Amino acid sequence: ATLAAPHAEAWRPAARLVAMHPQLTLDNNQMCVDQILAFQRCHEEVGLWGKLTARCNTEKSLLDRCFREQKKVKRKRNREDRPMSAGTGAPGRGAWHQALKDGIMLEETS
């Protein structure tokens, strides 16, 4: 007789696999729409075996590069939009608290 781990019954594979994870939504990644579509198209064309044998590495590499560039643009915009300390050009604790009081929303970068 084999003994199963106590948590073995709790783990079950998902009944339905999601097509793409949320980071690849087109509305959140306006700069990378072409790369996302190319990557998705590649996955559709090569099937499961192609995914497992890395047939879409070129498309994935281009997509990763695009995401890095998109992140740089978002960071730059966030830096330009954030309140600065008087005279120093650097964000300050007082300026940050004032921005929160004023209701200024700063976009998060991940």
FENHU-V19221 format. One record per residue. N is the residue number from 1. RES is the residue in one small letter. OMEGA is omega in whole degrees, -180 to 180 (none if undefined). BURIAL is # if it has 9 or more other ideal C-beta (glycine too) atoms within 8 Angstrom, else .. D_CENTER is the distance of its C-alpha to the mean C-alpha in whole Angstrom. Layout:
((N:RES:OMEGA:BURIAL:D_CENTER) (N:RES:OMEGA:BURIAL:D_CENTER))
This chain:
((1:a:178:.:45) (2:t:178:.:42) (3:l:178:.:40) (4:a:176:.:37) (5:a:-178:.:34) (6:p:-177:.:35) (7:h:-176:.:31) (8:a:-180:.:31) (9:e:-178:.:32) (10:a:-178:.:29) (11:w:175:.:27) (12:r:178:.:26) (13:p:180:.:24) (14:a:-179:.:22) (15:a:-178:.:25) (16:r:178:.:22) (17:l:178:.:19) (18:v:-176:.:16) (19:a:180:.:16) (20:m:-180:.:12) (21:h:-170:.:9) (22:p:-178:.:8) (23:q:-177:.:4) (24:l:176:#:7) (25:t:-176:.:9) (26:l:-176:#:11) (27:d:179:.:12) (28:n:-175:.:9) (29:n:-175:#:8) (30:q:-178:.:12) (31:m:-171:.:13) (32:c:-176:#:11) (33:v:-178:#:13) (34:d:-180:.:16) (35:q:179:#:14) (36:i:-180:#:12) (37:l:178:#:15) (38:a:179:#:17) (39:f:178:#:15) (40:q:179:#:16) (41:r:178:.:19) (42:c:179:#:20) (43:h:178:#:19) (44:e:-177:.:21) (45:e:-174:.:24) (46:v:179:#:24) (47:g:-176:.:24) (48:l:-178:.:23) (49:w:177:.:25) (50:g:177:#:23) (51:k:-177:#:20) (52:l:-179:.:22) (53:t:172:.:24) (54:a:179:.:21) (55:r:-177:.:22) (56:c:-177:#:19) (57:n:179:.:18) (58:t:179:.:19) (59:e:179:#:16) (60:k:179:#:14) (61:s:178:.:15) (62:l:178:#:15) (63:l:178:#:11) (64:d:179:.:10) (65:r:179:.:12) (66:c:178:#:11) (67:f:178:#:8) (68:r:179:.:10) (69:e:178:#:12) (70:q:180:#:10) (71:k:177:#:9) (72:k:-180:.:13) (73:v:180:#:14) (74:k:178:#:12) (75:r:-179:#:14) (76:k:179:.:17) (77:r:179:#:17) (78:n:179:#:17) (79:r:-180:.:19) (80:e:-176:.:22) (81:d:-175:.:21) (82:r:179:#:22) (83:p:-178:#:26) (84:m:175:#:27) (85:s:-179:#:31) (86:a:173:.:34) (87:g:-175:.:35) (88:t:-177:.:32) (89:g:180:.:29) (90:a:178:.:27) (91:p:-178:.:26) (92:g:-179:#:28) (93:r:180:.:28) (94:g:180:.:31) (95:a:179:#:29) (96:w:180:#:26) (97:h:178:.:28) (98:q:179:#:30) (99:a:178:#:26) (100:l:179:.:26) (101:k:-179:.:29) (102:d:178:.:29) (103:g:178:.:26) (104:i:179:.:24) (105:m:177:.:20) (106:l:180:.:18) (107:e:178:.:14) (108:e:171:.:12) (109:t:180:.:9) (110:s:none:.:7))
